[in-house]
Amino acid sequence: MTDSFNLDTDKLRAYLAQHLNGFNGPLSAEKFSGGQSNPTYLLTAANRQYVLRRKPPGKLLPGAHAVDREFTVLSALYSTPLPVAQALHLCDDDSVIGSMFYVMEYMQGRVLWDPSLPGVSKKQRTAIYHEMNRVLTELHKVDIDQVGLSDYGKKGNYFARQIHTWTKQYRAAETQVISAMETLIEWLPNNLPDDDGRYSITHGDFRLDNLMFHQARDEVIAVLDWELSTIGHPFADLAYQCMQYYMPRSKGLPGLAGCDLVQLGIPTEQEYIDMYCQRMGIASIPNWHFYLAFSMFRLASICQGVVKRGQLGNASSDKASDYESLIEPLANIAIDLTKTNSSKN
């Protein structure tokens, strides 16, 4: 990890003393391990702990690392039933620590990294998946106008816009020609389903390890990492989470393919979709495999961006180069999904 990710705690302490209610120094900072996007730190002050999220320093891909958007959506959602940490202060003055950042409350809980949930009981696995599903539907039920997020993104034609955006992002970060990605870049815009008019706040990266669970109960206490959130199509979040059913249990892709889900107590993909549909009051999800293929392509593009940031020297983790080996397998899974179109109900 480069020194550019270190924080000048003296300067930060002086700034927070002026701008953050109740803050008292001295101050220490420790960077959280894991994550490939916005560097995240645990701040320990005299009387409480905080979390700081910042843009990476240095040259960045266009439109990436929008910590100001994270602050906006967290602030809006804090008053809803959706569990989120309280956003406390946004600083857009790069001179403080070298890039924009925000501070939010520190919450103590469990982050579960492996979707097969080793080390917990079969009953707990079932409960955790039901809770994930419940939280996802709580997000998609948020009244955008009521919480003041009407202008948080565009309504309609979400997948067309996202395919364009992530193709552009992929091209900006491209380091080699990957034929499977070229196939998807051609196939996706030519096979768009008709827009059905649905829209909601979408998280953009809704998965197990972006949820914090209560230390003792199988209850989500905070949805984390809102960098990719926008007004979008709710099925994008659902498909993004369901990608894990198709991912192998290989390094960097901790999926569920090949797992005995019944033995583990984890709902099947169909059962998970059924739960979602019942909670949302819908009968079925047409074109399901399109949404999955799009999600795989999007994740592959994100991985390519991580690789590029590693080459530029501003990746949040020193393992950025490992993501290069994931891009082609993800694209190949997506191509297999394009050969089958289905509805889920």
C-alpha positions in Angstrom: 0.0 0.0 0.0 1.3 3.4 -0.9 1.9 6.2 1.6 -0.7 8.3 -0.3 -3.4 6.5 1.6 -2.1 7.6 5.0 -4.0 10.4 6.7 -2.5 13.5 8.3 -4.3 13.0 11.6 -3.1 16.3 13.0 -4.7 18.3 10.2 -7.8 16.1 10.2 -8.2 16.5 14.0 -8.1 20.2 13.7 -10.6 20.2 10.9 -13.1 17.9 12.7 -12.8 19.8 15.9 -14.2 22.8 14.0 -16.8 21.0 11.9 -18.1 17.9 13.7 -20.4 18.4 16.7 -19.1 16.6 19.8 -15.7 15.8 18.4 -12.8 15.7 20.8 -9.2 14.8 20.1 -6.6 13.3 20.1 -7.2 11.3 16.9 -5.8 8.1 15.4 -6.8 6.5 12.1 -6.6 2.9 10.9 -7.4 1.8 7.4 -9.8 -1.1 7.0 -8.5 -4.0 5.0 -10.5 -5.3 2.1 -12.5 -3.3 -0.4 -11.3 -2.0 -3.8 -13.1 1.3 -4.0 -13.2 4.2 -1.6 -10.5 3.8 1.1 -12.2 3.5 4.5 -10.7 4.3 7.9 -11.6 3.7 11.6 -11.1 7.0 13.4 -10.6 6.8 17.2 -11.1 10.1 19.1 -11.1 10.8 22.8 -14.8 10.1 23.3 -16.0 8.0 20.4 -15.1 6.2 17.2 -16.1 7.2 13.6 -15.7 5.9 10.1 -14.2 8.0 7.3 -14.7 7.3 3.6 -12.6 9.2 1.1 -12.0 9.4 -2.6 -8.7 7.7 -3.5 -5.9 10.2 -4.2 -4.4 10.6 -7.7 -5.9 10.2 -11.2 -9.3 8.5 -11.2 -11.7 7.1 -13.8 -14.4 9.6 -14.8 -17.5 9.5 -12.5 -16.0 7.0 -10.0 -15.7 7.2 -6.2 -18.6 9.6 -5.6 -18.4 9.8 -1.9 -20.6 12.9 -2.0 -23.4 10.7 -3.5 -22.9 8.2 -0.7 -23.3 11.0 1.9 -26.4 12.2 0.2 -28.2 8.8 0.0 -27.2 7.9 3.6 -28.5 11.1 4.9 -31.8 10.6 3.0 -32.3 7.0 4.0 -31.4 7.4 7.7 -35.1 8.3 8.6 -36.5 5.2 6.8 -36.9 1.7 8.0 -33.8 0.7 6.0 -30.8 0.2 8.3 -28.0 2.6 7.5 -25.2 4.3 9.5 -25.8 8.0 10.3 -23.8 10.3 8.0 -22.3 13.1 10.0 -20.2 15.4 7.9 -19.1 15.8 4.2 -15.9 17.6 3.4 -15.3 18.7 -0.2 -12.0 20.6 0.6 -9.2 18.5 -0.9 -6.6 20.3 1.1 -7.6 18.6 4.4 -6.5 15.1 3.6 -5.9 15.3 -0.2 -9.4 14.3 -1.4 -13.1 14.6 -0.7 -14.3 12.6 2.3 -17.2 12.1 4.7 -17.5 10.9 8.3 -20.3 8.6 9.6 -21.0 6.8 12.8 -19.1 3.7 13.6 -21.3 0.6 14.1 -20.1 -2.6 15.7 -21.4 -5.8 14.0 -20.5 -8.8 11.9 -19.5 -8.7 8.2 -20.0 -12.1 6.6 -17.7 -12.5 3.6 -18.5 -16.0 2.3 -22.1 -16.6 0.9 -21.9 -20.3 2.0 -21.7 -18.9 5.5 -19.2 -21.4 7.1 -19.2 -21.6 10.9 -22.9 -20.9 11.4 -25.8 -23.3 11.8 -28.2 -24.4 9.0 -31.0 -22.5 10.8 -28.9 -19.3 10.9 -28.0 -19.5 7.2 -31.7 -19.7 6.4 -32.4 -16.7 8.7 -29.6 -14.6 7.2 -30.8 -15.1 3.6 -34.3 -14.2 4.6 -33.0 -11.1 6.3 -31.0 -10.1 3.2 -34.1 -10.5 1.1 -36.2 -8.5 3.5 -33.7 -5.6 3.6 -33.4 -5.6 -0.2 -37.2 -5.2 -0.5 -37.2 -2.4 2.2 -34.8 -0.5 0.0 -36.9 -1.0 -3.2 -40.0 0.2 -1.3 -38.5 3.5 -0.3 -40.6 6.5 -1.5 -38.0 8.4 -3.5 -40.0 11.7 -3.4 -40.7 11.5 0.3 -37.1 11.1 1.3 -35.9 13.9 -1.1 -34.1 11.7 -3.6 -36.2 12.6 -6.7 -33.2 14.0 -8.5 -30.7 11.3 -7.4 -30.8 9.7 -10.9 -32.9 9.4 -14.1 -36.1 7.4 -14.2 -36.6 4.8 -17.0 -34.3 3.1 -19.5 -32.0 2.1 -16.7 -30.4 -0.9 -18.4 -29.8 0.9 -21.7 -28.0 3.7 -19.8 -26.1 1.3 -17.6 -24.8 -0.8 -20.6 -23.6 2.4 -22.2 -22.0 3.6 -18.9 -20.2 0.4 -18.1 -19.0 -0.2 -21.6 -17.5 3.3 -21.5 -16.0 2.6 -18.1 -14.6 -0.7 -19.3 -13.0 0.9 -22.4 -11.4 3.6 -20.2 -9.9 0.9 -18.0 -9.2 -1.7 -20.7 -5.7 -3.3 -20.5 -6.1 -6.1 -23.0 -8.7 -7.4 -25.5 -11.0 -10.0 -23.9 -13.2 -11.6 -26.6 -15.9 -12.6 -24.2 -16.3 -9.0 -23.1 -16.5 -7.9 -26.8 -19.3 -10.4 -27.3 -21.2 -9.0 -24.4 -20.7 -5.4 -25.4 -22.4 -6.3 -28.7 -25.1 -8.7 -27.4 -26.5 -6.7 -24.4 -27.7 -3.5 -26.2 -29.2 -5.7 -29.0 -31.2 -7.8 -26.6 -32.6 -5.1 -24.2 -36.1 -6.0 -22.8 -38.8 -3.4 -23.1 -38.6 -0.9 -20.3 -41.4 -1.8 -17.8 -41.5 1.5 -16.0 -40.2 0.2 -12.7 -37.7 2.3 -10.7 -36.5 2.6 -7.2 -33.4 3.5 -5.3 -30.9 0.8 -6.2 -27.8 0.1 -4.1 -25.7 -1.0 -7.1 -23.5 -3.5 -5.1 -26.0 -5.3 -2.9 -24.3 -8.5 -1.6 -23.6 -10.3 1.6 -20.4 -8.6 2.5 -21.9 -5.1 2.1 -24.3 -5.8 4.9 -23.4 -5.5 8.6 -25.2 -7.9 10.9 -25.9 -7.6 14.6 -23.2 -9.2 16.7 -25.7 -11.6 18.3 -28.8 -11.7 16.1 -29.3 -12.5 12.4 -30.4 -8.9 11.8 -28.9 -6.4 9.4 -28.0 -3.2 11.3 -26.4 -1.3 8.3 -26.2 -1.5 4.6 -22.7 -0.4 3.6 -20.9 1.0 0.5 -23.4 3.2 -1.4 -21.0 4.4 -4.0 -22.9 2.9 -7.0 -26.3 3.8 -5.8 -28.8 5.7 -8.0 -32.4 5.7 -9.1 -32.5 2.5 -11.1 -34.3 -0.7 -11.8 -34.9 -2.9 -8.7 -34.3 -6.1 -10.7 -30.7 -5.0 -11.2 -30.0 -5.3 -7.4 -31.8 -8.6 -7.2 -29.9 -10.1 -10.1 -26.6 -8.7 -8.9 -27.1 -10.6 -5.6 -28.2 -13.8 -7.4 -25.0 -13.9 -9.4 -23.5 -15.9 -6.5 -25.6 -18.9 -7.5 -23.6 -19.1 -10.8 -20.1 -18.3 -9.5 -17.7 -21.1 -8.7 -16.1 -21.4 -5.3 -12.7 -20.3 -6.6 -10.2 -17.7 -5.4 -11.8 -14.2 -5.7 -15.2 -15.6 -6.6 -16.8 -17.0 -3.4 -19.9 -18.2 -5.1 -22.4 -21.0 -4.5 -22.1 -23.0 -7.7 -21.8 -26.6 -6.8 -22.8 -26.2 -3.1 -25.5 -28.4 -1.6 -27.9 -25.6 -0.8 -30.5 -27.8 0.9 -27.9 -29.3 3.2 -26.6 -25.8 4.0 -30.0 -24.3 4.6 -29.5 -21.7 1.9 -32.5 -20.9 -0.3 -32.2 -21.8 -4.0 -32.1 -19.1 -6.5 -35.8 -19.7 -7.3 -36.7 -19.7 -3.6 -34.9 -16.4 -3.1 -36.6 -14.8 -6.1 -40.0 -16.1 -4.9 -39.4 -14.4 -1.5 -38.6 -11.2 -3.3 -41.6 -11.4 -5.6 -44.0 -12.1 -2.6 -42.6 -9.2 -0.6 -42.8 -6.8 -3.6 -46.3 -8.0 -4.6 -45.3 -9.1 -8.2 -46.1 -12.3 -10.0 -42.9 -12.9 -12.0 -39.7 -11.5 -13.4 -39.5 -11.8 -17.2 -36.1 -11.8 -19.0 -34.4 -12.9 -15.8 -31.3 -14.2 -17.6 -30.8 -10.9 -19.3 -30.6 -9.2 -15.9 -28.1 -11.8 -14.7 -25.9 -11.5 -17.9 -25.9 -7.7 -17.5 -24.9 -8.0 -13.8 -22.0 -10.3 -14.7 -20.8 -7.9 -17.4 -21.1 -5.0 -15.0 -19.1 -6.8 -12.3 -16.5 -7.8 -14.9 -16.2 -4.1 -15.8 -15.8 -3.1 -12.2 -13.0 -5.7 -11.8 -11.3 -4.1 -14.9 -11.5 -0.8 -13.2 -9.9 -2.2 -10.1 -7.0 -3.5 -12.2 -6.6 -0.2 -13.9 -6.5 1.7 -10.6 -3.8 -0.8 -9.4 -1.7 0.1 -12.4 -2.3 3.8 -11.8 -1.2 3.3 -8.1 -4.4 4.4 -6.5 -6.3 1.2 -5.7 -7.6 0.9 -2.2 -6.0 -2.6 -1.8 -2.6 -4.0 -2.7 -4.4 -7.0 -4.3 -5.9 -5.1 -7.2 -4.0 -7.1 -9.8 -5.7 -10.3 -8.6 -8.9 -9.0 -10.2 -7.6 -9.4 -13.7 -8.0 -13.2 -13.6 -11.8 -12.7 -12.7 -12.8 -10.7 -15.7 -12.9 -13.4 -18.4 -14.5 -16.1 -16.2 -17.3 -13.6 -15.3 -17.8 -12.7 -19.0 -18.0 -16.4 -19.9 -20.6 -17.1 -17.3 -22.6 -14.1 -18.7 -22.3 -15.5 -22.3 -23.7 -18.9 -21.1 -26.6 -17.0 -19.5 -27.4 -15.2 -22.8 -28.1 -18.5 -24.4 -31.2 -19.0 -22.1 -33.9 -16.5 -21.6 -36.4 -17.1 -18.9 -38.9 -15.7 -16.5 -38.8 -16.3 -12.7 -41.8 -16.4 -10.5 
